[in-house]
Amino acid sequence: MDDQKARTLLLNRKQELIALLEATESDSDPVELDQSRVGRLSRMDALQVQAMAQETERRRHNELSRIEAALIRLKEGDYGYCVSCDEEIPDKRLELDPSTAICVGCASK
C-alpha cells in the first residue's frame, strides 16, 4: 500500500473515531442512584449501558493510539513492516486494518 493511501485511511479513521467519542461522551456519565426517581431495574439497565459505553470508549482510545503509532511509523519510513520480525505486512492486511503493527505470523503466536 502506498504511503499516501495509508495516511488517508489512517487520518479518516482517526477523524471518525474522534467524532464518535465526542458524540457518545455522555453515555459513560455516572448513573443516578436515587431510588425514589429511578426503579431498581432501570438503574441496573443504566449501569449495564454505562459499562458498555466505557468499554467502547476504551477500545476507541486504544485504536486512536494504534493509529498515532502507525502515523509515526509512516513518517519514519517503517510503515508496512512488522515491529516484531521486520517482515513486510501484506497489503491486504493493511487495507483491512491500516493501523496494524504486526504480520499474521507474529499475530498468531
C-alpha positions in Angstrom: 0.0 0.0 0.0 1.4 3.4 -0.9 2.1 5.9 1.9 -0.4 8.5 0.7 -3.3 5.9 0.7 -2.3 4.6 4.1 -2.1 8.2 5.5 -5.5 9.0 4.1 -7.1 5.8 5.6 -5.5 6.4 8.9 -6.5 10.1 9.1 -10.0 9.4 8.0 -10.4 6.7 10.7 -8.9 9.0 13.3 -11.5 11.7 12.5 -14.3 9.1 12.6 -13.2 7.9 16.0 -12.9 11.4 17.4 -16.4 12.2 16.1 -17.7 9.0 17.7 -16.0 9.8 21.0 -17.5 13.3 21.1 -21.0 12.1 20.1 -21.1 9.4 22.8 -19.3 11.4 25.6 -22.3 11.5 27.9 -23.0 7.7 27.6 -20.4 6.9 30.2 -21.6 9.6 32.7 -22.3 8.3 36.3 -25.6 6.6 36.8 -28.1 8.3 39.2 -28.8 6.1 42.2 -31.8 7.9 43.6 -34.3 5.1 44.2 -37.2 7.5 44.5 -36.7 8.7 40.9 -35.5 5.6 39.1 -36.5 1.9 39.7 -34.0 -0.8 40.5 -34.3 -2.5 37.1 -33.9 0.8 35.3 -30.7 1.5 37.4 -29.3 -1.9 36.6 -30.0 -1.4 32.9 -28.4 2.1 33.1 -25.3 0.6 34.8 -25.0 -2.0 32.1 -25.3 0.6 29.3 -22.7 2.8 31.2 -20.3 -0.2 31.4 -20.7 -1.0 27.7 -20.2 2.7 26.8 -17.0 2.8 28.9 -15.6 -0.3 27.2 -16.4 1.1 23.8 -14.7 4.3 24.7 -11.6 2.4 25.9 -11.4 0.5 22.7 -11.8 3.7 20.6 -8.9 5.3 22.6 -6.8 2.2 22.0 -7.5 2.3 18.3 -6.6 6.0 18.3 -3.3 5.1 19.9 -2.6 2.5 17.3 -3.4 5.0 14.6 -1.0 7.5 16.1 1.7 4.9 16.2 1.1 3.9 12.6 1.3 7.6 11.5 4.7 7.8 13.3 5.9 4.6 11.6 4.7 6.1 8.3 6.7 9.3 8.9 9.8 7.4 9.9 9.6 5.0 6.9 8.8 1.9 8.9 5.2 1.6 8.0 4.2 -1.7 6.5 6.8 -3.7 8.3 6.2 -6.0 11.3 7.5 -4.5 14.5 8.3 -8.0 15.8 10.0 -9.7 12.9 10.6 -6.8 10.5 8.9 -8.8 7.7 6.7 -6.9 5.2 3.0 -6.9 6.2 0.8 -7.9 3.2 -1.2 -5.1 1.6 -4.5 -7.0 2.2 -3.9 -6.9 5.9 -3.0 -3.2 5.9 -6.1 -2.5 3.9 -8.3 -4.3 6.5 -6.5 -2.5 9.4 -4.1 0.2 8.4 -3.0 0.6 12.0 -1.8 -2.9 12.3 1.8 -3.2 13.5 2.4 -6.9 13.2 2.2 -9.6 10.5 -0.1 -12.5 10.5 2.6 -14.9 11.7 3.5 -12.8 14.7 -0.1 -12.1 15.5 -0.9 -15.9 15.6 1.9 -16.6 18.1 
